[in-house]
């Protein structure tokens, strides 16, 4: 399964036999998502905060 790292944006293939959560081979972050799957609903909240700071 393809994953996208939230830390550095790298895309990689997750090892289906891995027991631990997928980690990015580039930056070792475990904050990864599958394309098309919204695992991180907090992102919308962060955008709202950014808009408040800019406004």
Secondary structure, DSSP 8 states (H G I E B T S, - for coil): -EEEETTT--EEE--TT-SS----TTT----EE-TT----THHHHHHHHHHHHH-
